[in-house]
Amino acid sequence: MIYSTVDGQTLKICKVLKEAMAQNGQEVDLCSIDDFDGDLSRYDRIIIGASIRYGLHNKKIIDFINANKEELDSIRTAFFSVNLVARKPEKSAPDTNPYVIKFFKSIDWKPDVVEVFAGMLDYQKYPFFDRIMIQLIMWMTKGPTNSDAKIEYTDWEKVREFGMRLSTL
Ligand SMILES: Cc1cc2nc3c(=O)[nH]c(=O)nc-3n(C[C@H](O)[C@H](O)[C@H](O)COP(=O)(O)O)c2cc1C
């Protein structure tokens, strides 16, 4: 399981997925994209999780997928995205979340399983510029804008269900 996180929410989701898979007897190595040595040959499945920042997943994740396309195509794979737009029920599925739709239009890779989770909003954690920008995005999408807001939108039941699905991947 390879992840990209900035504030830790994607990692938190990975840990719950790993736990759910462990309950099904699955052994999972969890590794940040920054630390992964690139050797995929040890694995029969790869799960990639990445969060959205200003509309995009981490470029390192995209480069990794492009660089390893052949290997990824030869094993079972899954991808999940974490973003705040997914807090809206009508944008919380892979085929309705704009970032996931755009991502798969921009990349030549089709994982076996795709999912999307709502992330975390924590204004106090963000530097000034980011806070203003996220407040603007939230205002435009009718979300909370008070600078004390700290809301975890992640649906943990959905995460655990995804963990179960991954166990049978
Ligand atoms: C600087 C910044 C930019 C963000 N941009 C977006 C965005 O464009 N769309 C969105 O839905 N969520 C956006 N988010 C929300 C994050 O995707 C969300 O907080 C997620 O939980 C972050 O996961 P991470 O902690 O694993 O990086 C942004 C968050 C920050 C701090």
The ligand as an ORCA input file, in Angstrom:
! r2SCAN-3c Opt
* xyz 0 1
  C      -3.711     23.335      0.609
  C      -4.878     22.415      0.431
  C      -5.514     22.313     -0.804
  C      -6.623     21.462     -0.964
  N      -7.247     21.411     -2.174
  C      -8.366     20.673     -2.298
  C      -9.094     20.669     -3.519
  O      -8.730     21.317     -4.499
  N     -10.225     19.930     -3.579
  C     -10.669     19.185     -2.517
  O     -11.711     18.543     -2.636
  N      -9.991     19.135     -1.367
  C      -8.854     19.867     -1.238
  N      -8.165     19.859     -0.048
  C      -8.634     19.005      1.034
  C      -7.752     17.780      1.218
  O      -7.840     16.928      0.103
  C      -8.190     17.066      2.496
  O      -7.929     17.930      3.574
  C      -7.522     15.738      2.727
  O      -8.007     15.191      3.936
  C      -6.020     15.862      2.786
  O      -5.463     14.581      2.917
  P      -3.959     14.384      3.424
  O      -3.906     14.846      4.854
  O      -3.720     12.927      3.299
  O      -3.059     15.188      2.516
  C      -7.081     20.693      0.130
  C      -6.425     20.806      1.373
  C      -5.360     21.664      1.524
  C      -4.719     21.786      2.872
*
